[in-house]
Amino acid sequence: MAKTDSLAPTEQRAATTPAGLGLAALTAIVVGSMIGSGIFALPSQMAGSAAPGPLLIGWGITGVGMLTLAFVFQTLARRKPHVDGGVYGYAKAGFGNYIGFTSAFGYWASAFMGNVAYLVLLFATLDYFVPGTFTEGTTVSAIIGASVLLWVVHFLILSGVQTAAFINVVVTIAKVVPILTFIGVAIVGFKAGLFTADFWGHTTQIDGEPLGTTMHQVRNMMLITVWVFIGIEGAAVYSQRAKSRTDVGKATVVGFLAVLALLLAVNFLSYGLMEQAKIAGLADPSMAGLMEEQVGSWGAGFISLGLIVSLLGALLAWVLLCAEILRVPAEETVMPEVFGRENAHGSPAAALWLTNGCVQVVLVLTLFLPSTYTGLVYMATSLILLPYLWSAAYQVLLAVRGETYGNGEGRTKDLIIGGIALIYAIWLVYAGELKYLLTAALFYLIGTVLFVWARREKGQPLFTAVEWIIFAAVAVAGVIGFYEIVSGGIEVFNA
């Protein structure tokens, strides 16, 4: 006992908890977090936004931007190994307690909103097997089923994070199989003439509307690309539970490259299987519709089953991440202390109850509000933009200051990579629609109650002078967002 009393909190945890998550488990968390519903709905969502030419440009921007973000998380894990909590820890270390809080809260809100989207699509997909029972996933029967599933996952995770992480590895392997099958079928059925028919989208119309200019098409697809990559930071969020901090960076880059290859193959091959306007009109999961076109009804059933497995795995991974992103700041007086407490199995119980309680509330709201899967996706995506921005900005800050760099050690590479990632993050904020950014600000404003609770709990001052200015900006934007929602100018969950 005396030996651990002299250690720092992070070192105490390492000395008193079981062996942490290895490279395979961390990589599975990254891949499992990113491969959820997005890749299965990708063909129709992209076809409704951009033709192949603009799509190439957009994926080029996304590929470079997200790869630099992956390198940012890899570099920060190496240079700041004692900073825990990923996007939260980097924001706090670089820009103070309140920015750290907004990063953690934004990430958490994005994650639990994404879980609602997963549950809605899961039961919409189950309707393929029991037609008319769950329709679009927002019927009474669908919400009841989603609620039961949510609490089954909740109690599974309460039994231990290590157990849930192992299940995530198995599920991640299982859900990649139907995606690879689709890619194989698409390669055989690919028609170059369909792919190049209207390469720049000059004549294609979706629901009677033209696609617009090349830049307009590129901008329209950007939030969708962020959604399919959310989870890239998953290993960094779990840095405190890793066997080795170097595995965090490796898992991030390996997971990103694997998922990028799958996304590009699914997206571009689909344009050679069916006319773009028809792809855009397919019901989600649109991959199932394309598969049915190529091989018959068994193909749609196979993809639908794969999506169900994928959604179950992603739901598990994201409930884990939701709890973890609350637990770490709770240990540092940024979130209320209760969210840092763990049960006998090492699971942050209070954080889980808050997370899944909020998911349950939003699930019920989808019965009464105009709700679509895409609207939930956009809402989840808009909430995570600032956490990504702060992480990129922190790497730039370290490189500019020379912090963690020894005499003669070059900083140019890290400065360039961090700069590109920061520019990309700013571009994403611009590409996101104003209504989602205002709604996100309202989330931050409401969430500040937790920050005030935590600071009062420890007798800490609320804000620094700069943080008061930041809070004022959040409050103004949040009030505007609230007015727009109440007046009907913004439909929160409707795309």
C-alpha positions in Angstrom: 0.0 0.0 0.0 2.8 2.4 0.9 4.3 1.8 -2.5 1.4 3.2 -4.5 0.6 6.1 -2.1 3.6 8.0 -3.4 2.6 7.6 -7.1 0.7 10.1 -9.3 -3.0 9.2 -9.9 -2.3 7.7 -13.4 0.7 5.7 -12.0 -1.5 4.5 -9.1 -4.1 3.2 -11.6 -1.4 1.4 -13.6 -0.1 -0.2 -10.4 -3.4 -1.4 -9.1 -5.5 -2.4 -12.2 -5.3 -5.5 -14.4 -3.2 -5.5 -17.6 -4.4 -2.8 -20.0 -5.7 -2.9 -23.5 -3.2 -4.1 -26.1 -2.6 -3.0 -29.7 -5.3 -5.4 -31.1 -7.9 -4.2 -28.7 -7.1 -0.5 -29.2 -7.1 -1.0 -33.0 -10.5 -2.8 -32.8 -11.8 0.2 -30.7 -10.7 2.6 -33.5 -12.1 0.4 -36.3 -15.2 -0.6 -34.4 -15.9 3.0 -33.5 -15.5 4.2 -37.2 -17.3 1.3 -38.8 -20.8 1.7 -37.5 -23.7 2.7 -39.8 -22.0 5.2 -42.0 -20.3 2.9 -44.5 -23.6 0.9 -45.1 -25.5 4.1 -45.8 -22.6 5.8 -47.7 -23.6 5.1 -51.3 -27.0 6.9 -51.2 -25.8 9.7 -48.9 -22.9 10.5 -51.1 -24.8 10.1 -54.4 -27.3 12.7 -53.1 -24.5 15.2 -52.5 -21.8 14.8 -55.2 -20.9 13.3 -58.6 -17.7 11.2 -58.9 -15.4 14.2 -59.9 -16.3 16.4 -56.9 -16.3 13.2 -54.8 -12.7 12.6 -55.7 -11.8 16.1 -54.6 -13.8 15.8 -51.4 -12.2 12.5 -50.5 -8.8 13.9 -51.3 -9.4 16.7 -48.8 -10.9 14.3 -46.3 -8.1 11.8 -46.7 -5.4 14.3 -46.2 -7.2 16.1 -43.4 -8.1 12.9 -41.4 -4.7 11.4 -42.0 -3.1 14.5 -40.5 -5.6 14.2 -37.6 -4.5 10.6 -37.1 -0.9 11.7 -37.1 -1.8 14.4 -34.6 -3.2 11.9 -32.2 -0.2 9.6 -32.8 2.3 12.5 -32.1 0.5 13.8 -29.0 0.3 10.3 -27.6 4.1 10.1 -27.9 5.0 13.6 -26.8 2.4 13.9 -24.0 2.1 10.3 -22.7 0.8 11.5 -19.3 -2.1 13.5 -20.8 -5.2 11.3 -20.4 -8.6 11.4 -22.2 -7.6 12.2 -25.8 -9.5 15.1 -27.2 -10.4 16.3 -23.7 -6.9 16.1 -22.3 -5.2 17.9 -25.2 -7.8 20.7 -25.1 -7.3 21.2 -21.4 -3.5 21.0 -21.5 -3.3 23.5 -24.2 -6.1 26.0 -23.6 -7.4 25.6 -20.0 -10.2 24.0 -18.0 -13.2 25.4 -19.7 -12.0 24.6 -23.3 -11.1 21.1 -22.0 -14.6 20.8 -20.6 -16.3 21.9 -23.8 -14.1 19.4 -25.7 -15.1 16.5 -23.4 -18.8 17.5 -23.2 -19.0 18.1 -27.0 -17.4 14.7 -27.6 -19.7 13.0 -25.1 -22.8 14.7 -26.5 -21.8 13.7 -30.1 -21.2 10.1 -29.0 -24.6 9.7 -27.2 -26.4 11.4 -30.1 -24.6 9.0 -32.5 -25.9 6.1 -30.4 -29.4 7.3 -30.9 -28.8 7.3 -34.7 -27.4 3.8 -34.4 -30.4 2.5 -32.6 -32.9 4.2 -35.0 -31.1 2.7 -38.0 -30.7 -0.7 -36.3 -34.5 -1.1 -36.0 -35.2 0.4 -39.4 -32.9 -2.3 -40.7 -34.7 -5.0 -38.7 -37.9 -4.0 -40.5 -36.4 -5.8 -43.6 -36.9 -9.1 -41.8 -40.2 -8.2 -40.2 -41.8 -5.8 -42.7 -44.1 -3.1 -41.3 -43.0 -3.6 -37.6 -40.4 -0.9 -37.2 -40.6 1.1 -40.5 -38.0 3.9 -40.2 -37.0 3.1 -36.6 -39.0 5.7 -34.9 -42.3 3.9 -34.2 -43.4 2.9 -30.8 -42.4 -0.7 -31.3 -39.0 0.4 -32.6 -38.4 2.7 -29.6 -39.4 0.0 -27.1 -37.0 -2.5 -28.8 -34.2 0.1 -28.9 -34.7 0.9 -25.2 -34.4 -2.8 -24.2 -31.3 -3.2 -26.3 -29.8 0.0 -24.8 -30.1 -1.2 -21.3 -28.8 -4.7 -22.1 -25.6 -3.1 -23.4 -25.6 -0.8 -20.3 -25.5 -3.7 -17.9 -23.0 -5.6 -20.0 -20.5 -2.7 -19.7 -21.3 -2.4 -16.0 -19.8 -5.9 -15.7 -16.4 -4.7 -16.8 -14.7 -2.6 -19.5 -12.2 -5.4 -20.3 -15.0 -7.8 -21.0 -16.8 -5.3 -23.3 -13.5 -4.5 -25.1 -13.0 -8.2 -25.9 -16.5 -8.5 -27.3 -15.8 -5.4 -29.4 -12.8 -7.2 -31.0 -14.9 -10.2 -32.0 -17.8 -8.0 -33.4 -15.3 -5.8 -35.3 -14.0 -8.9 -37.2 -17.6 -10.1 -37.9 -18.9 -6.9 -39.3 -16.0 -6.4 -41.8 -17.0 -9.6 -43.7 -20.2 -8.3 -45.4 -18.4 -5.1 -46.4 -15.6 -7.1 -48.1 -18.2 -9.3 -49.7 -19.9 -6.2 -51.2 -16.6 -4.9 -52.5 -15.9 -8.2 -54.2 -19.4 -8.3 -55.8 -19.0 -4.6 -56.9 -15.7 -5.2 -58.5 -17.2 -7.9 -60.7 -20.3 -5.8 -61.5 -18.6 -2.5 -62.0 -19.5 -0.6 -65.3 -17.1 2.1 -66.2 -19.7 3.8 -68.4 -22.0 4.4 -65.5 -19.1 5.8 -63.4 -18.1 8.4 -66.0 -21.6 9.2 -67.4 -21.8 12.6 -65.6 -18.5 12.8 -63.9 -18.8 16.4 -62.7 -22.5 16.4 -62.0 -23.5 19.0 -64.6 -26.8 17.2 -65.6 -27.7 14.9 -62.8 -30.7 16.0 -60.6 -31.6 14.6 -57.2 -35.4 15.0 -56.5 -35.6 17.5 -59.3 -32.7 19.7 -58.0 -29.3 20.0 -59.6 -26.2 19.1 -57.7 -24.7 22.6 -58.0 -21.2 23.7 -58.6 -18.2 21.5 -57.9 -17.4 23.4 -54.7 -21.0 23.2 -53.6 -20.9 19.4 -54.1 -17.6 19.1 -52.2 -18.9 21.1 -49.3 -22.2 19.1 -49.1 -20.4 15.9 -48.7 -18.0 17.0 -45.9 -20.2 16.4 -42.8 -20.9 12.9 -44.1 -17.2 12.1 -44.4 -16.6 13.3 -40.8 -19.4 11.0 -39.6 -17.8 7.9 -41.1 -14.4 8.8 -39.5 -15.7 9.7 -36.0 -13.9 7.2 -33.8 -10.4 7.9 -35.2 -9.5 9.3 -31.7 -10.9 6.2 -29.9 -7.6 4.8 -28.9 -6.4 8.2 -27.6 -9.5 8.5 -25.4 -8.5 5.1 -23.9 -4.9 6.1 -23.5 -5.1 5.7 -19.7 -6.2 2.0 -20.1 -3.5 1.1 -22.7 -0.7 -1.4 -21.9 1.7 0.8 -23.8 1.2 4.5 -24.8 3.0 3.8 -28.1 0.2 1.4 -29.0 -2.2 4.3 -29.0 -0.6 6.0 -31.9 -0.1 2.8 -33.9 -3.7 1.8 -33.4 -4.9 5.2 -34.6 -3.0 5.2 -37.8 -3.5 1.5 -38.6 -7.2 1.7 -37.9 -7.6 4.9 -40.0 -5.9 3.5 -43.1 -7.9 0.2 -42.9 -11.2 2.1 -42.7 -10.2 4.6 -45.4 -9.5 1.8 -47.8 -12.9 0.2 -47.2 -14.8 3.6 -47.5 -13.2 4.5 -50.8 -13.8 1.1 -52.3 -17.5 1.1 -51.2 -18.2 4.7 -52.3 -16.6 4.7 -55.7 -17.5 1.2 -56.8 -21.2 2.0 -56.1 -21.2 4.6 -58.8 -20.4 1.9 -61.4 -23.3 -0.3 -60.3 -26.3 2.0 -60.8 -27.2 5.5 -62.0 -26.4 8.2 -59.5 -29.9 9.5 -59.1 -31.2 5.9 -58.5 -28.5 5.3 -55.8 -29.5 8.6 -54.1 -33.1 7.3 -53.9 -32.3 4.0 -52.3 -33.5 3.5 -48.7 -30.9 3.1 -46.0 -28.9 0.9 -45.8 -28.3 1.7 -49.4 -25.5 -0.8 -49.7 -28.2 -3.5 -49.3 -30.2 -2.1 -52.2 -27.1 -2.1 -54.4 -26.3 -5.7 -53.4 -29.9 -6.8 -54.2 -29.5 -5.2 -57.6 -26.4 -7.3 -58.3 -27.2 -10.7 -56.7 -30.8 -10.8 -55.7 -32.7 -10.6 -52.4 -30.3 -12.8 -50.5 -27.7 -10.0 -50.9 -29.9 -7.4 -49.3 -30.5 -9.7 -46.4 -26.9 -10.5 -46.0 -25.9 -6.8 -45.9 -28.8 -6.0 -43.6 -27.6 -8.7 -41.2 -24.0 -7.3 -41.4 -25.3 -3.9 -40.6 -27.1 -5.2 -37.6 -23.9 -6.8 -36.3 -22.0 -3.6 -37.1 -24.5 -1.4 -35.3 -24.4 -3.6 -32.2 -20.6 -3.4 -32.2 -20.5 0.3 -32.8 -23.1 0.9 -30.0 -21.0 -1.1 -27.6 -17.8 0.8 -28.6 -19.5 4.2 -28.3 -21.2 3.6 -25.0 -17.7 2.7 -23.7 -16.2 5.9 -25.2 -19.1 8.0 -23.7 -18.3 6.8 -20.2 -14.6 7.1 -20.6 -14.7 10.7 -21.8 -16.7 11.7 -18.7 -14.5 9.6 -16.2 -11.1 11.2 -17.0 -12.1 14.9 -16.6 -14.1 14.0 -13.4 -10.7 13.1 -11.9 -9.4 16.6 -12.7 -12.2 18.9 -11.3 -13.5 19.6 -14.8 -16.5 17.2 -14.5 -18.4 16.4 -11.2 -16.5 13.9 -9.1 -19.3 11.3 -9.2 -18.6 10.6 -12.9 -15.1 9.5 -12.0 -16.1 6.7 -9.6 -15.8 3.2 -10.8 -17.7 0.1 -9.6 -16.1 -3.2 -8.5 -15.6 -4.2 -12.1 -13.7 -1.0 -13.1 -16.6 0.5 -15.0 -17.6 4.2 -14.5 -21.1 3.5 -13.3 -22.5 7.1 -12.9 -21.1 8.1 -16.3 -22.9 5.2 -17.9 -26.2 6.0 -16.2 -26.0 9.6 -17.3 -25.1 8.6 -20.9 -27.7 6.0 -21.4 -30.3 8.0 -19.6 -29.8 10.8 -22.1 -29.9 8.3 -25.0 -33.2 7.0 -23.6 -34.7 10.6 -23.4 -33.7 11.4 -27.0 -35.1 8.1 -28.2 -38.4 9.0 -26.8 -38.3 12.4 -28.3 -37.9 10.9 -31.8 -41.5 9.8 -31.4 -42.7 13.3 -31.2 -40.2 15.4 -33.2 -39.5 15.3 -36.9 -36.6 12.9 -36.9 -34.5 11.3 -39.5 -31.3 9.1 -39.3 -29.4 11.7 -41.4 -30.6 14.5 -39.1 -29.3 12.7 -36.1 -26.0 12.0 -37.9 -25.5 15.7 -38.7 -26.3 16.7 -35.2 -23.7 14.2 -33.8 -21.1 15.3 -36.3 -21.5 19.0 -35.6 -20.9 18.4 -31.9 -17.5 16.8 -32.5 -16.0 19.4 -34.7 -14.5 21.6 -32.0 -12.9 18.7 -30.1 -11.0 17.8 -33.3 -10.0 21.5 -33.8 -8.6 21.8 -30.3 -6.4 18.7 -30.7 -4.9 20.0 -33.9 -4.4 23.4 -32.4 -2.6 21.8 -29.4 0.0 20.1 -31.7 0.6 23.4 -33.4 1.0 25.1 -30.0 3.6 22.5 -28.8 5.6 22.9 -32.0 5.6 26.7 -31.9 6.6 26.7 -28.3 9.1 23.9 -28.7 7.6 22.2 -25.8 8.7 18.5 -25.5 11.3 19.1 -28.2 15.0 18.7 -27.3 17.9 20.8 -28.5 18.3 20.5 -32.2 15.1 18.3 -32.6 13.2 19.4 -35.7 9.7 20.8 -35.3 8.9 21.6 -38.9 7.2 18.3 -39.7 4.9 18.4 -36.7 4.1 22.0 -37.3 3.1 21.3 -40.9 1.0 18.3 -40.0 -0.7 20.1 -37.2 -1.3 23.1 -39.4 -2.9 21.1 -42.1 -5.1 19.3 -39.5 -6.1 22.7 -38.0 -7.0 24.1 -41.4 -9.0 21.0 -42.1 -10.8 21.3 -38.8 -11.6 25.0 -39.5 -12.9 24.0 -42.9 -15.2 21.5 -41.3 -16.7 24.1 -39.0 -17.3 26.3 -42.1 -18.8 23.3 -44.1 -21.2 22.5 -41.2 -24.6 24.2 -41.5 -25.3 27.1 -39.2 -28.3 25.5 -37.6 -26.2 22.6 -36.4 -23.5 24.9 -35.0 -26.1 27.0 -33.1 -27.7 23.8 -31.7 -24.3 22.6 -30.7 -23.7 25.9 -28.8 -27.0 25.3 -27.0 -25.7 21.9 -25.9 -22.5 23.4 -24.6 -24.4 26.1 -22.8 -26.6 23.6 -21.0 -23.6 21.4 -20.3 -21.8 24.2 -18.5 -24.0 23.4 -15.5 -21.8 20.3 -15.0 -18.6 22.4 -15.2 -20.0 24.9 -12.6 -21.0 21.9 -10.4 -17.4 20.4 -10.6 -15.7 23.7 -9.9 -17.9 24.6 -6.9 -17.5 21.0 -5.6 -13.8 21.6 -5.2 -13.9 25.3 -4.3 -12.2 26.3 -7.5 -12.8 29.6 -9.4 -15.3 29.2 -12.2 -13.5 30.9 -15.1 -10.4 32.8 -16.0 -10.9 36.2 -17.6 -10.4 34.7 -21.1 -12.8 31.8 -20.3 -15.5 34.3 -19.3 -15.3 35.7 -22.8 -15.5 32.3 -24.3 -18.4 31.4 -22.2 -20.2 34.6 -23.2 -19.8 33.7 -26.9 -21.1 30.2 -26.2 -24.1 31.7 -24.3 -25.0 34.1 -27.0 -24.9 31.4 -29.7 -26.8 29.0 -27.5 -29.6 31.5 -26.8 -29.9 32.2 -30.6 -30.0 28.4 -31.2 -32.7 28.0 -28.5 -34.8 30.8 -30.1 -34.5 29.3 -33.5 -35.6 25.9 -32.2 -38.6 27.3 -30.3 -39.7 29.5 -33.2 -39.4 26.6 -35.6 -36.5 27.9 -37.5 -34.4 24.8 -36.6 -35.7 21.3 -36.6 -33.1 19.7 -34.4 -33.1 16.0 -35.6 -34.4 16.6 -39.1 -31.9 16.9 -42.0 
